[in-house]
């Protein structure tokens, strides 16, 4: 077994998204958006870093790295996860960043994708762009959209990626996944070749250069559905970024082509959730006839105004979603403020909603069951909000866990409902295959609320053992131990 696998296992146990290896430092992980040092592991010497990375690096990538001083490839640890690996040189020496790619493709229900985004999956032609900064979850959103297509349509789908991330098993669709530098020389080459491969849908992992963008637009114009990604901050700026890639003498032509072919833009960023984990804040542009005219007439500066009045078409501005996430108790006002672009507008929205912005609050605060809220949460509104979510998305893990926690532990007896809490918690536990520590915490509390203290104690013990085996979860293990004592004494847990 490669030596690096030991570090990767700790990364997965801690639900981290990235592993960072930098020579002269200990390994770091990105856990719930925060950089954390892995203390149990030694400082990475130049020799150790090279040994760890060369052991997993394919021969072609070794040659590329030694020639260009950086390379990308995919790596899989059987029964653990897949990883997107970038190896580079910096002033310290050799380094790497490894992004976790879950072995199970997330569903649209699990991510809670809005109807407008799902509707993009049922188009027959056109261009849909998913955009956001690096590490904003674009690949995950696209994977869920491809999964929805795979389960509901009977089409031929080609993906072009660098490297292949989520592996899609054909269900109703036939899916061919091609990796740049392994199965094809470039995105543009593969995209041009795709037109001769009888595709219905093409997914382009990155629209990096002018040639790739141009072919993607032409492919969408010729009656195919094309999904692609860009690195822009907002939906409206995406349109300008695409047009600005072209020489000035071609921009009018591209505006016309884009006005006809672009069907939607999804911009997103990740926010730290209250209680741990992260969730996506989304901005959605649906290209209606009015928006198409703005693109054609070079009036893209008016697109945000069209989005503000386009809710009936499924459009959504970032600040609207930030406000919603705060009101639902998922994200702290400080976190939303730090992530937003239009900060003055968000402050005004907070003031109108009676929300206090406290910049001294810790955005990474952690509650026993991964559920918490702002200083004065409206739990009745929170219950109603998550119940509405479940009506639309019956398998939404976050909604199930939050509802069960409140119904099992709230100090106000009017909000508690032990039987329903057990139903929600058991479903959440089944969806997470019994491997989510926070769901186990909630399930134990739900059993205690209905008086089944043996199950409560056994479940809490399982959570405690899981936390004890996971680096950095010592405090959570202690919390579980206290709850075991409580349940053994036949007392329910109360969240005060």
PEGI-V958868 format. One record per residue. N is the residue number from 1. RES is the residue in one small letter. SS is DSSP state (H for helix, E for strand, L for the rest). PSI is psi in radians with two decimals (none if undefined). Layout:
N:RES:SS:PSI / N:RES:SS:PSI
This chain:
1:x:L:2.24 / 2:x:L:2.48 / 3:x:L:-0.53 / 4:x:H:-0.44 / 5:x:H:-0.54 / 6:x:H:-0.74 / 7:x:H:-0.71 / 8:x:H:-0.60 / 9:x:H:-0.74 / 10:x:H:-0.71 / 11:x:H:-0.80 / 12:x:H:-0.72 / 13:x:H:-0.53 / 14:x:L:0.16 / 15:x:L:0.61 / 16:x:L:2.68 / 17:x:L:-0.52 / 18:x:E:2.59 / 19:x:E:2.26 / 20:x:E:2.20 / 21:x:E:2.08 / 22:x:E:2.18 / 23:x:L:2.42 / 24:x:L:0.01 / 25:x:L:2.84 / 26:x:L:2.80 / 27:x:L:2.58 / 28:x:E:2.68 / 29:x:E:2.72 / 30:x:E:1.87 / 31:x:E:2.01 / 32:x:L:0.65 / 33:x:L:-0.14 / 34:x:E:2.44 / 35:x:E:2.20 / 36:x:E:2.33 / 37:x:E:2.45 / 38:x:L:1.58 / 39:x:L:-0.64 / 40:x:L:-0.28 / 41:x:L:2.64 / 42:x:L:2.89 / 43:x:L:2.43 / 44:x:L:1.88 / 45:x:L:2.85 / 46:x:H:-0.69 / 47:x:H:-0.74 / 48:x:H:-0.76 / 49:x:H:-0.80 / 50:x:H:-0.74 / 51:x:H:-0.79 / 52:x:H:-0.76 / 53:x:H:-0.69 / 54:x:H:-0.43 / 55:x:L:-0.49 / 56:x:L:-0.11 / 57:x:L:2.19 / 58:x:L:2.67 / 59:x:H:-0.75 / 60:x:H:-0.66 / 61:x:H:-0.51 / 62:x:H:-0.80 / 63:x:H:-0.71 / 64:x:H:-0.73 / 65:x:H:-0.76 / 66:x:H:-0.34 / 67:x:H:-0.75 / 68:x:H:-0.22 / 69:x:L:0.29 / 70:x:E:2.71 / 71:x:E:2.73 / 72:x:E:2.47 / 73:x:E:2.91 / 74:x:E:2.59 / 75:x:E:2.41 / 76:x:E:2.33 / 77:x:E:2.04 / 78:x:L:2.36 / 79:x:L:0.26 / 80:x:L:-1.26 / 81:x:E:2.95 / 82:x:E:2.73 / 83:x:E:2.46 / 84:x:E:2.10 / 85:x:E:2.28 / 86:x:E:2.22 / 87:x:E:2.40 / 88:x:E:2.99 / 89:x:E:2.43 / 90:x:E:-2.93 / 91:x:L:-0.29 / 92:x:L:-0.37 / 93:x:E:-2.54 / 94:x:E:2.45 / 95:x:E:2.99 / 96:x:E:2.64 / 97:x:E:2.26 / 98:x:E:2.03 / 99:x:E:2.23 / 100:x:E:2.34 / 101:x:E:1.90 / 102:x:L:2.46 / 103:x:L:-0.44 / 104:x:L:2.21 / 105:x:L:2.22 / 106:x:L:2.55 / 107:x:L:2.85 / 108:x:H:-0.60 / 109:x:H:-0.77 / 110:x:H:-0.62 / 111:x:H:-0.20 / 112:x:L:0.66 / 113:x:L:2.30 / 114:x:L:2.84 / 115:x:H:-0.68 / 116:x:H:-0.68 / 117:x:H:-0.70 / 118:x:H:-0.65 / 119:x:H:-0.55 / 120:x:H:-0.49 / 121:x:L:-0.21 / 122:x:L:0.14 / 123:x:L:2.70 / 124:x:L:-0.35 / 125:x:L:2.89 / 126:x:E:3.06 / 127:x:E:2.26 / 128:x:E:2.20 / 129:x:E:2.27 / 130:x:E:2.17 / 131:x:E:2.83 / 132:x:L:2.91 / 133:x:L:2.93 / 134:x:L:2.35 / 135:x:L:0.33 / 136:x:L:0.03 / 137:x:L:0.30 / 138:x:H:-0.79 / 139:x:H:-0.65 / 140:x:H:-0.76 / 141:x:H:-0.80 / 142:x:H:-0.68 / 143:x:H:-0.71 / 144:x:H:-0.62 / 145:x:H:-0.73 / 146:x:H:-0.69 / 147:x:H:-0.70 / 148:x:H:-0.75 / 149:x:H:-0.76 / 150:x:H:-0.56 / 151:x:H:-0.27 / 152:x:H:-0.24 / 153:x:L:2.87 / 154:x:L:1.34 / 155:x:L:2.99 / 156:x:E:2.14 / 157:x:E:2.27 / 158:x:E:2.26 / 159:x:E:2.47 / 160:x:E:1.99 / 161:x:E:2.83 / 162:x:L:1.60 / 163:x:L:-3.10 / 164:x:L:2.28 / 165:x:L:-1.58 / 166:x:L:2.31 / 167:x:L:2.08 / 168:x:L:2.16 / 169:x:L:2.25 / 170:x:L:2.28 / 171:x:L:-1.56 / 172:x:L:-0.39 / 173:x:L:2.73 / 174:x:E:2.19 / 175:x:E:2.17 / 176:x:E:2.18 / 177:x:E:2.14 / 178:x:E:2.41 / 179:x:E:2.24 / 180:x:E:2.42 / 181:x:L:-0.10 / 182:x:L:-0.78 / 183:x:L:-0.16 / 184:x:E:2.74 / 185:x:L:-0.55 / 186:x:L:2.90 / 187:x:H:-0.78 / 188:x:H:-0.71 / 189:x:H:-0.82 / 190:x:H:-0.66 / 191:x:H:-0.67 / 192:x:H:-0.71 / 193:x:H:-0.52 / 194:x:H:-0.54 / 195:x:L:-0.35 / 196:x:L:0.18 / 197:x:L:0.36 / 198:x:L:0.91 / 199:x:L:2.67 / 200:x:L:-0.63 / 201:x:E:2.39 / 202:x:E:2.30 / 203:x:E:2.12 / 204:x:E:2.00 / 205:x:L:-0.73 / 206:x:L:2.24 / 207:x:L:1.42 / 208:x:L:-0.68 / 209:x:L:2.99 / 210:x:H:-0.75 / 211:x:H:-0.77 / 212:x:H:-0.76 / 213:x:H:-0.75 / 214:x:H:-0.77 / 215:x:H:-0.63 / 216:x:H:-0.76 / 217:x:H:-0.76 / 218:x:H:-0.68 / 219:x:H:-0.73 / 220:x:H:-0.63 / 221:x:H:-0.47 / 222:x:L:0.26 / 223:x:L:0.34 / 224:x:L:2.73 / 225:x:E:2.15 / 226:x:E:2.25 / 227:x:E:2.41 / 228:x:E:2.95 / 229:x:E:2.64 / 230:x:E:2.88 / 231:x:L:1.47 / 232:x:L:2.88 / 233:x:L:-0.50 / 234:x:L:2.87 / 235:x:H:-0.77 / 236:x:H:-0.70 / 237:x:H:-0.35 / 238:x:H:-0.73 / 239:x:H:-0.81 / 240:x:H:-0.68 / 241:x:H:-0.73 / 242:x:H:-0.83 / 243:x:H:-0.72 / 244:x:H:-0.26 / 245:x:L:-0.36 / 246:x:L:2.68 / 247:x:L:2.67 / 248:x:H:-0.64 / 249:x:H:-0.11 / 250:x:H:-0.09 / 251:x:H:-0.60 / 252:x:H:-0.71 / 253:x:H:-0.74 / 254:x:H:-0.65 / 255:x:H:-0.77 / 256:x:H:-0.78 / 257:x:H:-0.74 / 258:x:H:-0.66 / 259:x:H:-0.58 / 260:x:H:-0.58 / 261:x:H:-0.55 / 262:x:E:2.20 / 263:x:E:-0.43 / 264:x:E:2.74 / 265:x:E:2.30 / 266:x:E:1.98 / 267:x:E:2.47 / 268:x:E:2.77 / 269:x:E:2.72 / 270:x:E:2.37 / 271:x:E:2.54 / 272:x:E:2.24 / 273:x:L:2.58 / 274:x:L:2.20 / 275:x:L:0.06 / 276:x:L:2.70 / 277:x:L:-3.12 / 278:x:E:2.72 / 279:x:E:2.73 / 280:x:E:2.31 / 281:x:E:2.31 / 282:x:E:2.47 / 283:x:E:2.28 / 284:x:E:2.14 / 285:x:E:2.09 / 286:x:E:2.16 / 287:x:L:1.64 / 288:x:L:3.13 / 289:x:H:-0.67 / 290:x:H:-0.78 / 291:x:H:-0.69 / 292:x:H:-0.71 / 293:x:H:-0.66 / 294:x:H:-0.69 / 295:x:H:-0.80 / 296:x:H:-0.62 / 297:x:L:0.21 / 298:x:L:0.67 / 299:x:L:0.73 / 300:x:H:-0.36 / 301:x:H:-0.29 / 302:x:H:-0.06 / 303:x:H:-0.76 / 304:x:H:-0.66 / 305:x:H:-0.71 / 306:x:H:-0.62 / 307:x:H:-0.64 / 308:x:H:-0.50 / 309:x:L:0.18 / 310:x:L:0.47 / 311:x:H:-0.61 / 312:x:H:-0.39 / 313:x:H:0.05 / 314:x:L:0.11 / 315:x:L:2.65 / 316:x:E:2.27 / 317:x:L:2.68 / 318:x:H:-0.86 / 319:x:H:-0.53 / 320:x:H:-0.72 / 321:x:H:-0.65 / 322:x:H:-0.80 / 323:x:H:-0.75 / 324:x:H:-0.77 / 325:x:H:-0.65 / 326:x:H:-0.78 / 327:x:H:-0.50 / 328:x:L:-0.03 / 329:x:L:0.34 / 330:x:L:-0.55 / 331:x:L:2.46 / 332:x:L:2.60 / 333:x:H:-0.67 / 334:x:H:-0.77 / 335:x:H:-0.76 / 336:x:H:-0.74 / 337:x:H:-0.73 / 338:x:H:-0.56 / 339:x:H:-0.39 / 340:x:L:2.75 / 341:x:L:-0.81 / 342:x:L:1.38 / 343:x:H:-0.71 / 344:x:H:-0.71 / 345:x:H:-0.69 / 346:x:H:-0.70 / 347:x:H:-0.75 / 348:x:H:-0.72 / 349:x:H:-0.69 / 350:x:H:-0.79 / 351:x:H:-0.76 / 352:x:H:-0.53 / 353:x:L:0.02 / 354:x:L:0.51 / 355:x:L:2.28 / 356:x:L:2.28 / 357:x:L:1.91 / 358:x:L:1.87 / 359:x:L:-0.04 / 360:x:L:-0.07 / 361:x:L:2.45 / 362:x:L:2.05 / 363:x:L:-0.20 / 364:x:L:0.40 / 365:x:L:2.66 / 366:x:L:2.23 / 367:x:L:2.81 / 368:x:L:-0.73 / 369:x:L:0.34 / 370:x:L:0.32 / 371:x:L:2.23 / 372:x:L:-3.11 / 373:x:L:-3.07 / 374:x:L:3.14 / 375:x:L:-0.50 / 376:x:L:1.23 / 377:x:L:2.60 / 378:x:L:1.66 / 379:x:H:-0.56 / 380:x:H:-0.74 / 381:x:H:-0.64 / 382:x:H:-0.76 / 383:x:H:-0.83 / 384:x:H:-0.76 / 385:x:H:-0.81 / 386:x:H:-0.50 / 387:x:H:-0.65 / 388:x:H:-0.71 / 389:x:H:-0.76 / 390:x:H:-0.55 / 391:x:H:-0.60 / 392:x:H:-0.60 / 393:x:L:1.46 / 394:x:L:-0.35 / 395:x:L:0.39 / 396:x:L:1.88 / 397:x:H:-0.74 / 398:x:H:-0.76 / 399:x:H:-0.75 / 400:x:H:-0.82 / 401:x:H:-0.73 / 402:x:H:-0.82 / 403:x:H:-0.78 / 404:x:H:-0.71 / 405:x:H:-0.83 / 406:x:H:-0.81 / 407:x:H:-0.39 / 408:x:H:-0.46 / 409:x:H:-0.16 / 410:x:E:2.46 / 411:x:L:-0.44 / 412:x:L:1.97 / 413:x:H:-0.47 / 414:x:H:-0.44 / 415:x:H:-0.19 / 416:x:L:2.53 / 417:x:L:1.55 / 418:x:H:-0.79 / 419:x:H:-0.77 / 420:x:H:-0.61 / 421:x:H:-0.73 / 422:x:H:-0.76 / 423:x:H:-0.85 / 424:x:H:-0.81 / 425:x:H:-0.69 / 426:x:H:-0.64 / 427:x:H:-0.75 / 428:x:H:-0.68 / 429:x:H:-0.67 / 430:x:H:-0.73 / 431:x:H:-0.57 / 432:x:L:0.17 / 433:x:L:0.54 / 434:x:L:0.30 / 435:x:L:0.11 / 436:x:L:2.00 / 437:x:H:-0.75 / 438:x:H:-0.61 / 439:x:H:-0.66 / 440:x:H:-0.69 / 441:x:H:-0.82 / 442:x:H:-0.76 / 443:x:H:-0.72 / 444:x:H:-0.76 / 445:x:H:-0.64 / 446:x:H:-0.76 / 447:x:H:-0.71 / 448:x:H:-0.64 / 449:x:H:-0.53 / 450:x:L:0.11 / 451:x:L:0.12 / 452:x:L:1.31 / 453:x:H:-0.45 / 454:x:H:-0.83 / 455:x:H:-0.67 / 456:x:H:-0.82 / 457:x:H:-0.76 / 458:x:H:-0.72 / 459:x:H:-0.74 / 460:x:H:-0.66 / 461:x:H:-0.71 / 462:x:H:-0.77 / 463:x:H:-0.70 / 464:x:H:-0.77 / 465:x:H:-0.68 / 466:x:H:-0.74 / 467:x:H:-0.66 / 468:x:H:-0.51 / 469:x:L:-0.16 / 470:x:L:2.17 / 471:x:L:2.37 / 472:x:L:0.09 / 473:x:L:0.49 / 474:x:H:-0.73 / 475:x:H:-0.68 / 476:x:H:-0.66 / 477:x:H:-0.69 / 478:x:H:-0.66 / 479:x:H:-0.78 / 480:x:H:-0.73 / 481:x:H:-0.72 / 482:x:H:-0.67 / 483:x:H:-0.59 / 484:x:H:-0.77 / 485:x:H:-0.72 / 486:x:H:-0.82 / 487:x:H:-0.60 / 488:x:H:-0.48 / 489:x:L:0.16 / 490:x:L:0.80 / 491:x:L:2.35 / 492:x:L:2.86 / 493:x:L:2.42 / 494:x:L:2.19 / 495:x:E:1.86 / 496:x:L:none
